[in-house]
Amino acid sequence: MKKILIKLSFIIAFTISSTALLAQGPPPPPGDPTAGGDGPVGGPAPIGGGIAILLTLGAAYGGRKVYRYWQDQKEAIEE
């Protein structure tokens, strides 16, 4: 019980202190995007390609898991 309380106190201390350990403040907000300035508020970060890659990798991983499951079931039936 004592070990659990010590671990719990460390977790609470680190969680509380992490909010006060910011290295610097946030950057200033961008200018008005409708004024023809720097572009959209979020910047020109393309996220469409990253989402497609993640979906493709997830589908490949899921397909591999299903294939292995079927192979294991096939071997279990043959035995």
C-alpha positions as CSV (number, residue, x, y, z in Angstrom):
1,M,0.0,0.0,0.0
2,K,2.9,2.3,0.8
3,K,4.4,1.8,-2.7
4,I,1.1,2.7,-4.3
5,L,0.8,5.9,-2.3
6,I,4.4,6.9,-3.2
7,K,3.8,6.2,-6.9
8,L,0.5,8.1,-6.8
9,S,2.0,11.1,-5.1
10,F,4.8,11.2,-7.8
11,I,2.3,11.1,-10.6
12,I,0.2,13.8,-9.1
13,A,3.2,16.0,-8.4
14,F,4.5,15.6,-12.0
15,T,1.1,16.3,-13.5
16,I,0.6,19.4,-11.5
17,S,4.1,20.8,-12.1
18,S,4.0,20.1,-15.8
19,T,1.5,22.9,-16.4
20,A,3.9,25.5,-14.9
21,L,6.9,24.4,-17.0
22,L,6.2,26.1,-20.2
23,A,9.4,27.3,-22.0
24,Q,7.9,30.3,-23.7
25,G,4.6,31.9,-24.4
26,P,2.6,31.2,-27.5
27,P,3.4,33.1,-30.7
28,P,1.3,36.2,-31.5
29,P,-1.9,35.6,-33.5
30,P,-1.6,36.0,-37.2
31,G,-3.0,38.9,-39.1
32,D,-6.5,39.1,-40.6
33,P,-6.7,36.3,-43.2
34,T,-9.2,38.3,-45.3
35,A,-6.8,41.2,-45.7
36,G,-4.7,39.2,-48.2
37,G,-1.9,38.7,-45.7
38,D,-0.3,35.4,-44.8
39,G,-3.1,33.1,-45.9
40,P,-5.4,30.9,-43.9
41,V,-5.3,31.0,-40.1
42,G,-4.0,27.4,-39.7
43,G,-1.3,28.0,-42.3
44,P,-0.7,26.1,-45.5
45,A,-0.3,22.7,-43.8
46,P,-1.6,19.9,-46.0
47,I,-3.2,17.2,-43.9
48,G,-4.9,15.3,-46.6
49,G,-1.9,13.3,-47.6
50,G,-1.1,12.3,-44.0
51,I,-4.6,11.1,-43.4
52,A,-4.5,9.0,-46.6
53,I,-1.2,7.4,-45.5
54,L,-2.6,6.6,-42.1
55,L,-5.8,5.1,-43.4
56,T,-3.8,3.0,-45.9
57,L,-1.4,1.7,-43.2
58,G,-4.3,0.9,-40.9
59,A,-6.1,-1.0,-43.6
60,A,-2.9,-3.0,-44.4
61,Y,-2.4,-3.8,-40.7
62,G,-6.0,-4.9,-40.3
63,G,-5.8,-7.0,-43.4
64,R,-2.7,-8.7,-42.2
65,K,-4.3,-9.4,-38.8
66,V,-7.4,-10.9,-40.5
67,Y,-5.3,-13.0,-42.9
68,R,-3.2,-14.4,-40.0
69,Y,-6.4,-15.2,-38.0
70,W,-7.8,-17.1,-41.0
71,Q,-4.6,-19.0,-41.4
72,D,-4.5,-19.9,-37.7
73,Q,-8.2,-21.1,-37.9
74,K,-7.4,-23.1,-41.0
75,E,-4.5,-24.8,-39.3
76,A,-6.6,-25.6,-36.2
77,I,-9.3,-27.2,-38.4
78,E,-6.7,-29.3,-40.2
79,E,-5.2,-30.6,-37.0
